[in-house]
Amino acid sequence: MKTTKLKLGVWLFEVLVVFGFMASGLSFVLPERTTVLWAWSARVEGGRVSFNDVTRLSDGIYVVGGASVGTQPTKWGFWKVDPETGESVLQKNGEEGELTRITTDGSRLYATGYLTGNQSSFKLLTLAFDPQGNVLWEKVWEESDMGLQRGTGLTCFGNYLYVVGYGTWQEKGTEAIVLKYDKAGDLVWAKAAGGGNDYVARGVAVFENKVYVVGSVTNNSSPQRNTDGYVLVMSQDGEQIDHFAWGGPGDDWFNDVVADDALYLVGQVTAESGDVQLVAVRMHVGHEVDWYKTFGGSWNTTAYSADIHNGRLHIVGKTWAFDNATYPVYLQLALNGTQVFNSVIPHLTDDPHSWFCGVHSEEGKTYLVATSFDRYLEPVRGSLVAYETLYNLTVCLPASDCWASVNGSKKTGSSVRFEVSGDNCTLEVDPKIENLWTTQTFSKWNDGNTNNPRVLEVAEDTVLTAIYSAEPNWVPIGAVGGSALVLLVAWYVLRVFLKPKTETRAKSARRGGSMTWKNNDSKSVAEQTTKAKPHAFICYSHQDASFVDELARDLSSKGVGIWLDKREIMVGDSITGRISEGIGQNDYLIIVLSKASVGSEWVQRELNAALMKELQKRSVVVLPLLLEDCQIPPLIADKKYADFRRDHSVGLAELLARFD
């Protein structure tokens, strides 16, 4: 058997864009970033290879299907592939027949399919494998008078294995078959569902301790022999609890079902126009349908298999295109039915027909198997493709010299971004940040989690903010050092004793208090006491200038002194000097939080300066004002803000209450 690595680079995501395709409902929607890790195929010159399903167990990707050499009959096939390299490490062939589905309980692998004694008598086959591909047990189920018995689906639940399929009677039509085995391979019970109409079981899942079997039922008494999707509900003891059909006037059926927070069924429906469309249905107990979605439009499109991982429903199947070729289809849906991603792959191989038959997703990676067919629809090649979706994880930190790491990869900055897969990752940030004046200690994340490091599973682009608690440092004089002490004393003398008198008086007048004014002969003229008036520095982005002008008018009318840059900074002034001066002369710094301001370097500088004064002397109080939903800077994330998002008057009242 020849195996090759498919060269599926960027061209794998080539999208067939023709008139009618976009209108059909199938469009190329790229999620956060989905890439192909590797692709591998197997074929036999002059023979046949088919891949039908895939799963993963520890260090291997396992594929089942069938293979033949030359004109010899097809034998069931079992392959193991390295998940990192995409190289085949094991191939096993068995008796004449084919394996259609595979699953695992975490330690063993189980597969179902059929054995072909002759073209009129197939036997339903179930196998158990160890991870090395050794057959642990083999079970064949057959009814002597029933022909064409096939296994089409299976699932593990607890200590049992549920297998479904169908068999055909010569006179009674087709019946659905449901088998229950224990892990040793002993048959617990076997049930058949039929009676006049043709019942075919294709998928099985256990949900809320009930067994759900999905497939189709064909009404043989109708002249049109209409086919509907079929759901059979059973107890774990094999007793029928309920059954119902789902569909419309055309032919509809289900090919697979998976269980998570609800049941998710996939298959096909026929529209009123006659076009066959892929369908996905979310259903609860009691037949309640939460939603159903169709895809395909004017092209005949079918879903064969589905899997759920990390809040995503992965669906694979096929679509017939305008050029009479068949192409693989891969969809991702959120569990609320929103389409996240879809891809039609026009040229998976050089063969005219290809479609995805099985899908398995875990640890942030998705594995899809496809079978390619020649123009006579004879299987010629099996393909396995590994996808990975990467998400942006952004970590916000209080300072540019802080660090964060994901899985040991460390980055430094006030906002750092990592690309992570949907697998669990370990996130850690700087536990303690120290400088001369303060010590900041990690407290919690903005989502409430208090672990550092923490393990998280990312299912979408995510922003996390590390919140720190700050305490002032009391530095002993002896620890400062002689030269540093001289610099501190010099700074204090320049800042306090050599300050211009006019500035001191202006600040005293703003703060209020008792003052004695003297005339030229140094005699007392008057002694007055003025009432304290609050003064506030407004820190904002100029993109929010119209709001800030209105705010300044409102505050001024209520007796609050306002320091606004465009009023206070004159031509020729030092901008940084005047801003530093303004912050120091005011009691409060009002920071207007908006999407524009939190990304402004000037706003960040003004906020940092005010926070330093607040920590050192408690001389300036920072008052956050939330204008719109945005990422609140970590250092003030624990402060109560005045909320202006919905009602200006409500936010203003909250702000004025602080000054009262």
C-alpha positions in Angstrom: 0.0 0.0 0.0 1.3 3.4 -1.0 1.1 6.2 1.6 1.9 9.8 0.9 1.9 13.1 2.7 -0.6 15.4 0.9 0.8 18.8 0.2 -2.1 20.8 1.5 -0.7 24.3 2.0 -2.6 27.5 1.7 -4.4 26.0 -1.3 -6.3 23.6 0.9 -8.5 26.5 1.9 -9.2 27.5 -1.7 -12.9 28.3 -1.8 -15.0 27.5 -4.8 -16.6 30.9 -5.4 -19.1 30.9 -8.3 -22.4 32.5 -8.8 -24.9 30.5 -6.8 -22.3 29.3 -4.3 -22.4 32.4 -2.1 -26.2 32.5 -2.4 -26.4 28.9 -1.4 -25.6 29.6 2.2 -22.2 28.0 2.1 -19.6 30.7 2.4 -16.0 30.6 3.7 -15.9 31.9 7.2 -12.5 31.7 8.8 -12.6 31.5 12.6 -9.8 33.0 14.8 -7.2 31.2 12.8 -7.6 27.7 11.4 -4.7 26.0 9.7 -3.7 22.6 8.4 -1.1 20.9 10.5 -0.6 18.0 8.1 -2.4 15.7 5.7 -1.8 12.0 4.8 -3.3 9.6 2.3 -3.1 5.9 1.4 -3.9 4.2 -1.8 -3.1 0.9 -3.6 -2.1 0.9 -7.2 -4.9 -0.9 -9.0 -6.8 -1.5 -5.8 -9.1 0.3 -3.4 -8.8 2.2 -0.2 -11.6 3.8 1.8 -11.4 5.7 5.1 -14.7 5.9 7.1 -14.0 7.2 10.6 -11.3 8.5 13.0 -10.6 8.8 16.7 -7.7 9.5 19.0 -6.2 7.6 21.9 -3.1 8.7 23.7 -0.2 8.7 21.2 -2.1 7.7 18.1 -4.8 8.8 15.6 -6.8 5.7 14.6 -8.6 5.3 11.3 -10.9 2.5 10.1 -12.1 1.6 6.6 -11.3 -1.0 4.0 -8.6 -1.9 1.4 -8.0 -4.3 -1.4 -5.2 -5.2 -3.8 -5.9 -5.5 -7.5 -9.2 -7.4 -8.1 -9.2 -9.1 -4.7 -12.1 -8.5 -2.3 -12.0 -5.6 0.1 -10.8 -6.4 3.6 -11.4 -4.3 6.7 -8.6 -1.9 7.5 -7.2 -0.4 10.7 -4.5 2.3 10.7 -2.6 4.2 13.4 -1.0 7.6 12.5 1.4 9.7 14.5 -0.5 12.8 15.7 2.6 15.1 15.5 4.0 14.1 12.1 1.1 12.6 10.2 3.1 9.5 9.4 1.5 6.0 9.4 3.0 3.8 12.1 0.6 0.8 11.9 -1.6 -0.8 9.3 -3.7 -3.9 9.9 -6.1 -5.7 7.6 -8.6 -8.4 8.5 -11.3 -10.5 6.9 -13.3 -9.6 3.9 -15.5 -6.7 4.8 -15.2 -3.1 6.0 -15.2 -1.1 9.2 -17.5 1.9 9.3 -17.1 3.5 12.7 -14.6 3.6 15.6 -14.7 4.9 19.2 -12.7 4.6 22.4 -13.3 4.4 26.1 -9.9 5.9 26.9 -8.0 2.6 27.1 -9.4 0.5 24.3 -10.7 1.0 20.8 -14.0 -0.4 19.4 -15.1 -0.6 15.8 -18.1 -1.8 13.9 -18.8 -2.7 10.3 -19.6 -5.8 8.4 -18.1 -9.0 6.9 -18.9 -10.0 3.3 -19.5 -13.7 2.9 -21.2 -13.0 -0.4 -23.0 -10.1 -2.0 -26.4 -11.1 -0.6 -25.3 -11.9 3.0 -23.4 -9.5 5.1 -22.8 -10.0 8.8 -22.7 -7.2 11.4 -19.1 -7.1 12.9 -17.9 -5.6 16.2 -14.2 -5.6 17.2 -12.2 -4.5 20.2 -8.5 -3.4 19.8 -5.7 -2.4 22.1 -3.6 0.7 21.2 -1.1 -1.5 19.4 -3.8 -2.7 17.0 -4.2 -6.2 18.5 -7.7 -7.6 18.3 -8.9 -8.3 21.8 -12.2 -9.8 20.8 -14.4 -10.1 17.7 -18.2 -10.5 17.7 -20.4 -11.3 14.7 -24.1 -10.8 14.9 -26.4 -12.3 12.3 -30.0 -13.5 11.8 -30.1 -16.5 9.6 -32.9 -15.2 7.4 -31.6 -11.6 7.3 -29.2 -10.4 4.6 -27.0 -7.4 4.3 -26.5 -6.8 8.0 -24.2 -3.8 8.6 -22.9 -2.0 11.7 -23.1 1.8 11.1 -22.6 3.4 14.5 -21.4 2.8 18.1 -20.7 4.6 21.4 -19.3 3.8 24.8 -21.2 4.6 28.0 -20.1 3.4 31.4 -19.1 -0.2 31.2 -21.0 -0.9 28.0 -20.8 -0.6 24.3 -23.9 0.3 22.2 -23.8 -0.7 18.5 -26.4 0.1 15.8 -26.9 -0.9 12.2 -29.5 -2.5 10.0 -30.4 -5.7 8.3 -32.7 -6.6 5.4 -35.4 -9.3 5.4 -36.5 -10.7 2.1 -40.2 -10.1 2.9 -40.3 -7.8 5.9 -38.1 -5.0 4.5 -35.3 -3.4 6.5 -35.0 -3.3 10.3 -32.9 -1.2 12.6 -30.6 -3.2 14.8 -29.4 -2.2 18.3 -26.9 -4.3 20.3 -25.5 -3.8 23.8 -22.2 -5.5 24.7 -20.1 -5.4 27.9 -16.4 -4.5 27.7 -15.5 -8.2 27.6 -17.6 -8.6 24.4 -20.5 -10.5 25.9 -23.8 -9.6 24.3 -26.2 -8.1 26.9 -29.2 -7.7 24.7 -30.2 -7.3 21.0 -33.2 -5.4 19.7 -34.7 -4.8 16.2 -37.1 -2.1 15.2 -39.2 -2.4 12.1 -42.6 -3.6 11.0 -43.7 -3.0 7.4 -41.6 0.0 6.8 -37.8 0.2 6.2 -36.0 1.3 9.3 -32.2 2.1 9.1 -30.1 3.0 12.2 -27.0 5.0 11.5 -25.9 6.7 14.8 -26.3 6.3 18.5 -25.7 8.3 21.7 -26.5 8.1 25.4 -28.1 11.2 26.9 -29.6 11.6 30.4 -29.4 7.8 30.8 -31.4 7.1 27.7 -30.2 5.5 24.5 -30.9 7.6 21.3 -30.7 5.9 18.0 -31.0 8.0 14.8 -31.4 7.0 11.2 -34.3 6.9 8.7 -37.7 5.4 8.1 -39.2 4.8 4.6 -43.0 4.6 4.3 -43.5 1.6 2.1 -47.2 2.0 2.0 -46.9 5.4 0.3 -46.7 5.6 -3.5 -43.8 8.0 -3.1 -42.1 5.9 -0.5 -41.2 9.0 1.4 -38.2 8.8 3.8 -38.0 10.8 7.1 -35.4 11.2 9.8 -36.1 8.7 12.6 -35.3 8.8 16.3 -35.7 5.8 18.6 -35.5 6.3 22.4 -34.7 3.3 24.5 -33.8 2.6 28.1 -30.4 1.1 28.9 -32.3 -2.2 29.5 -33.3 -2.2 25.8 -37.0 -1.2 26.4 -38.5 1.2 23.8 -39.5 4.5 25.5 -40.5 6.5 22.4 -39.9 7.0 18.7 -40.8 9.7 16.2 -40.1 10.8 12.7 -38.7 14.2 11.6 -38.9 15.7 8.1 -41.0 17.1 5.3 -42.5 16.0 2.0 -39.1 15.0 0.5 -36.5 12.5 1.6 -34.8 13.4 4.9 -32.6 11.3 7.2 -30.1 11.5 10.1 -26.6 10.0 9.7 -25.1 10.7 13.2 -25.9 12.0 16.7 -23.6 13.3 19.5 -24.5 14.3 23.0 -23.3 17.2 25.1 -25.6 19.6 26.9 -28.3 18.4 24.4 -28.5 16.1 21.4 -27.1 17.2 18.1 -28.3 15.3 15.0 -26.8 15.7 11.5 -27.9 14.5 8.1 -29.8 15.8 5.1 -33.2 17.3 4.3 -34.9 17.9 0.9 -36.1 21.5 0.3 -39.3 22.4 -1.5 -37.2 23.1 -4.5 -36.0 19.5 -4.5 -32.4 20.4 -3.5 -30.8 18.3 -0.9 -29.4 20.3 2.0 -27.1 19.4 5.0 -29.1 19.7 8.3 -28.0 20.1 11.9 -30.6 19.9 14.7 -30.3 20.6 18.4 -32.9 18.6 20.4 -33.7 18.0 24.0 -35.6 15.2 25.7 -39.2 15.1 24.7 -38.6 15.9 21.0 -38.2 19.6 21.8 -36.1 21.2 19.0 -34.1 24.2 20.0 -32.9 25.0 16.5 -32.1 23.4 13.2 -29.8 24.8 10.5 -29.6 23.9 6.8 -26.6 24.4 4.5 -26.1 23.9 0.8 -28.8 25.8 -1.1 -28.9 24.8 -4.8 -26.2 22.1 -4.3 -26.9 18.7 -3.0 -25.2 18.6 0.4 -25.1 15.9 3.1 -23.6 15.5 6.6 -22.1 12.1 7.5 -20.5 12.6 10.9 -20.2 15.0 13.8 -18.3 15.6 17.0 -18.3 18.2 19.8 -15.3 19.7 21.5 -14.6 23.0 23.3 -18.1 24.4 22.6 -18.0 23.7 18.9 -20.0 21.3 16.8 -17.8 19.9 14.0 -19.7 18.5 11.0 -18.3 16.8 7.9 -19.9 15.6 4.7 -20.0 16.3 1.0 -21.6 18.6 -1.7 -22.2 18.0 -5.4 -20.9 20.9 -7.4 -21.9 22.4 -10.7 -19.1 20.5 -12.5 -20.6 17.1 -11.5 -17.8 16.6 -9.0 -18.2 15.9 -5.3 -16.3 17.9 -2.7 -15.6 17.5 1.0 -17.5 19.9 3.4 -16.4 20.9 6.9 -18.5 23.1 9.2 -18.1 24.4 12.7 -21.2 25.6 14.6 -21.3 27.2 18.1 -23.7 25.2 20.3 -26.3 28.0 19.8 -26.4 27.2 16.1 -24.2 30.2 15.0 -21.9 29.3 12.1 -18.3 29.8 13.0 -16.5 28.2 10.1 -17.2 26.4 6.8 -15.0 25.1 4.1 -15.6 23.4 0.8 -12.3 21.9 -0.5 -12.4 21.6 -4.3 -9.2 19.7 -4.7 -8.4 17.5 -1.8 -7.0 14.9 -4.3 -6.8 14.6 -8.0 -9.7 12.3 -8.0 -13.1 13.6 -9.3 -15.1 12.8 -6.1 -14.1 13.1 -2.5 -16.0 13.5 0.7 -15.4 13.6 4.5 -16.8 10.6 6.2 -15.6 11.0 9.9 -14.4 13.6 12.3 -12.9 13.7 15.8 -11.8 16.8 17.7 -9.9 17.1 21.0 -7.0 19.1 22.6 -7.6 21.9 20.2 -7.1 19.8 17.1 -9.6 18.3 14.6 -9.0 15.2 12.5 -11.0 14.5 9.4 -11.0 11.4 7.2 -12.1 11.4 3.5 -12.5 8.8 0.8 -11.8 9.7 -2.8 -13.6 8.0 -5.7 -13.0 7.6 -9.4 -15.5 8.6 -12.0 -17.3 5.3 -11.5 -17.6 6.0 -7.7 -15.2 3.3 -6.9 -13.1 4.1 -3.8 -9.4 4.7 -4.7 -7.8 6.6 -1.9 -8.2 7.4 1.8 -7.1 10.8 3.3 -6.6 12.0 6.8 -6.3 15.8 7.5 -5.4 17.5 10.8 -6.6 21.0 11.5 -5.7 23.3 14.3 -7.6 26.5 15.4 -5.5 29.1 17.2 -7.0 31.8 19.4 -5.6 35.1 20.6 -5.1 35.3 24.3 -4.3 38.9 25.4 -3.0 39.5 28.9 -3.2 43.1 30.4 -0.6 44.0 33.0 -0.1 47.1 35.2 3.2 48.2 33.8 5.4 47.8 30.7 8.1 45.9 32.6 5.7 43.2 33.8 5.8 39.7 32.3 3.3 37.0 31.5 3.9 33.4 30.2 1.8 30.7 28.5 3.2 27.2 28.7 6.6 28.6 29.6 6.8 31.1 26.8 7.4 34.5 28.5 6.6 38.0 27.2 7.0 41.4 28.7 4.8 44.5 28.4 1.6 46.1 29.7 -0.4 44.2 27.1 1.0 40.9 25.6 -0.6 38.6 23.2 -0.2 34.8 22.7 -1.6 32.4 20.2 -3.0 29.3 21.9 -4.9 26.3 20.7 -8.1 25.0 22.3 -6.1 22.6 24.4 -5.5 23.4 28.1 -2.8 26.0 28.6 -1.0 27.3 31.7 -1.0 31.0 32.2 1.2 32.8 34.7 2.0 36.5 35.4 4.5 38.4 37.5 3.5 37.6 41.1 5.0 40.8 42.6 6.0 44.1 41.2 8.3 46.3 43.3 9.7 49.8 42.9 11.0 52.4 45.3 7.6 53.6 46.3 5.2 50.7 46.0 4.8 46.9 46.1 2.1 45.5 43.9 1.0 41.9 44.6 -1.1 39.8 42.3 -4.7 39.6 43.6 -7.0 38.1 41.0 -8.1 38.0 37.3 -10.9 40.2 35.9 -13.0 37.0 35.6 -12.7 36.4 39.3 -10.2 33.5 39.2 -7.5 33.9 41.9 -5.0 31.3 40.7 -1.5 32.3 39.5 -0.5 30.3 37.6 -3.8 29.1 36.3 -4.9 26.4 33.7 -7.5 27.5 31.2 -9.1 26.2 28.0 -9.6 28.9 25.4 -12.5 28.6 23.0 -12.5 32.1 21.5 -10.3 35.2 21.3 -9.9 36.2 25.0 -8.7 39.2 27.0 -7.7 38.7 30.6 -6.5 41.4 33.0 -4.3 40.7 36.0 -5.4 42.8 39.0 -2.9 43.7 41.6 -3.2 45.2 45.1 -0.7 48.0 45.9 0.9 49.0 49.1 3.4 51.9 49.8 7.0 51.0 50.6 8.4 52.6 53.8 12.1 52.8 53.0 14.5 53.2 56.0 16.9 56.1 55.6 19.9 53.8 56.1 18.7 51.6 53.2 18.5 54.5 50.8 22.3 55.2 50.5 24.2 58.5 50.9 24.0 59.8 47.3 20.3 58.8 46.9 19.5 60.5 50.2 21.2 63.7 48.9 19.1 63.6 45.7 15.9 63.1 47.7 16.7 66.0 50.0 17.5 68.2 47.0 14.3 67.3 45.3 12.3 68.1 48.5 14.0 71.5 48.9 13.4 72.5 45.2 9.8 71.2 45.3 8.7 72.8 48.6 11.0 75.6 49.8 11.9 77.2 46.4 8.4 77.1 45.0 7.3 80.5 43.7 5.1 82.3 46.2 2.4 83.1 43.6 2.0 79.4 43.0 1.8 78.7 46.7 -0.8 81.3 47.2 -2.9 80.2 44.3 -2.9 76.6 45.6 -3.8 77.8 49.1 -6.6 79.9 47.8 -8.0 77.0 45.9 -7.9 74.7 48.9 -9.4 77.3 51.2 -8.5 77.9 54.9 -7.5 80.8 57.1 -5.2 83.5 55.5 -3.8 86.8 56.8 -3.1 89.5 54.2 -0.7 92.3 55.1 -0.2 95.8 53.5 3.2 97.5 52.8 3.7 98.6 56.4 3.2 95.0 57.6 0.1 95.8 59.6 -2.9 93.4 59.6 -5.7 94.6 57.3 -8.2 91.7 57.4 -8.5 88.0 58.2 -10.9 86.0 56.0 -11.9 82.4 55.9 -13.0 80.9 52.6 -15.0 77.8 52.1 -13.1 74.8 50.6 -14.0 74.2 46.9 -13.2 70.9 45.2 -11.0 71.0 42.2 -10.7 68.3 39.6 -8.3 67.5 36.7 -10.1 65.8 33.8 -8.1 63.1 32.0 -9.6 62.1 28.7 -9.1 61.3 25.0 -9.7 64.2 22.6 -12.0 61.8 20.7 -14.4 62.3 23.7 -14.1 66.1 23.7 -17.8 66.9 23.2 -18.8 64.8 26.2 -16.0 66.3 28.3 -17.1 69.9 27.5 -20.6 69.1 28.6 -19.2 67.4 31.8 -17.0 70.4 32.6 -20.0 72.8 32.3 -22.1 70.5 34.5 -19.4 70.3 37.2 -18.6 74.0 37.1 -22.3 74.9 37.6 -22.2 72.8 40.7 -19.2 74.6 42.2 -16.5 72.2 41.1 -13.3 73.8 39.9 -12.2 72.2 36.6 -8.7 71.8 35.1 -9.0 71.2 31.4 -5.9 71.0 29.2 -7.2 73.1 26.4 -8.1 75.9 28.9 -4.8 75.7 30.9 -2.1 75.0 28.4 -1.0 78.0 26.4 1.2 78.2 23.3 4.8 77.8 24.4 4.0 75.9 27.6 5.6 72.6 28.4 2.8 70.1 28.0 4.2 67.6 30.4 5.2 70.2 32.9 1.7 71.9 32.9 0.0 68.5 33.1 2.1 67.5 36.1 1.5 70.9 37.7 -2.2 70.5 37.1 -2.5 67.1 38.7 -0.6 68.4 41.7 -2.8 71.4 42.1 -6.1 69.5 42.1 -7.9 67.3 44.7 -9.2 64.8 42.2 -8.4 63.3 38.8 -11.4 62.3 36.9 -10.5 59.8 34.2 -13.0 59.4 31.4 -12.9 55.7 30.4 -13.7 54.9 26.8 -12.3 52.7 24.1 -10.3 55.7 22.8 -8.9 56.7 26.2 -7.7 53.3 27.5 -5.6 53.1 24.4 -4.2 56.6 24.7 -0.5 56.9 25.8 -1.2 60.4 27.3 -4.1 59.2 29.3 -2.0 56.4 30.7 0.8 58.8 31.7 -1.7 61.1 33.5 -3.3 58.2 35.3 0.0 56.8 36.4 1.1 60.2 37.7 -2.1 60.6 39.7 -2.0 57.1 41.1 1.6 57.7 42.3 0.5 60.8 44.2 -2.5 59.0 45.5 -0.3 56.2 46.9 2.4 58.5 48.2 0.5 61.3 49.9 -3.2 60.6 49.4 -3.2 64.2 47.9 -5.1 63.3 44.7 -8.0 60.9 44.5 -8.6 59.1 41.2 -12.3 59.0 40.2 -13.1 56.7 37.2 -16.0 57.7 34.9 -17.2 55.0 32.5 -18.4 56.4 29.3 -18.8 53.2 27.4 -17.9 49.5 27.7 -14.1 49.1 27.5 -11.1 47.4 29.1 -10.7 49.2 32.5 -7.0 49.7 33.3 -5.9 47.1 35.9 -4.6 49.5 38.5 -8.1 51.1 38.9 -10.2 48.0 38.1 -11.2 47.7 41.8 -12.4 51.3 42.1 -16.1 52.1 41.8 -16.8 54.2 38.8 -19.5 56.7 37.9 -21.6 55.1 35.2 -22.4 57.4 32.3 -23.0 54.6 29.8 -26.8 54.8 29.7 -27.9 58.0 31.5 -25.8 61.1 31.7 -27.8 62.5 34.7 -27.4 59.3 36.7 -23.6 59.3 36.2 -23.4 63.0 37.0 -25.3 62.5 40.3 -23.0 59.6 41.3 -19.9 61.9 40.6 -21.3 64.9 42.4 -22.1 62.8 45.5 -18.3 62.3 45.9 -17.7 66.1 46.1 -20.5 66.5 48.6 
